[in-house]
Amino acid sequence: MFSLHTTIDLTIIKLPQNKNTSAAVNPPQIHRIEKIALVIGSFFLYLAAFRINQTLDEHVLYAQGVALVFLPAGVKHIAILIGRLSGAIGCFLALAYVTPEFWTDISLSHTFLYSGISTAATVALVLAGMQILNIHNDLSNLRLMHLPLIDLITTTGHSFVTNAYFIADGMKVNEEFISNALGMAFGDFTGSFVMMMMLLGAIKIKQYFQTRE
C-alpha cells in the first residue's frame, strides 16, 4: 500500500543505446526524440481523456467550458510534471484542437490565445507548487502527499485565471465568475485526482512485477 510519504518513481522510459558506437544514437538525438515522443504522447493522452470526459457530459457538465470532473486536467498536470515544456506543448496543441468543440463560435486566434493562457497558467502554477513544496527538479523527492497539494494549487489558480480571461474576452459575464471559477477548480481537482490514482495504480503494478523478477 502507498503511504503519504511514499516516494513516487516517475522515471521516463529511456531509449535503448546500442553499445556499438557506429550504430548508437548520440545523446542530443536521443534527447530530441524523447521530447518529440513526450509532445506526441501528451497530445494523444489529453485527447483520449477529453473523449472519455465527453461521454460523461450528461452527468458532470456544469457550464460551458466547465465540468465537475475534468480528466484532461490530470493528464496536463502529469505531462508537465514529467515532460515540462514538451508535455505542455502537447497539451496546448490538444486543447487548441478540441476547444472549438465546446466553444463553437470562437475564432482561431482566440482558440490559440485561450489554449496558451490555460497551458501557461498551469505550467507556472505547477512550477510554483514545486517551489513551495521544495520538490526537486528531477522529482526524486516527490511524495504521494505532494500530488493533491500541487493539484490544489494548480487547479485553483488556473480556474480563476481562465475564467478571468473568459470575462475579459466577453465569453462570459461577471456574475458567473465566482461560481464558474469554483466549479472549474473542483472539476479539475477531481479529474486530476482520478488520473493521479490511475498513475499510482500503474506504478504499484509495475513495482509488484519488478519484485517478482
Summary of the structure (lengths in Angstrom):
residues: 213
radius of gyration: 18.5
end to end distance: 19.5
largest distance: 65.5
contacts: 647
relative contact order: 0.14
helix: 70%
strand: 3%
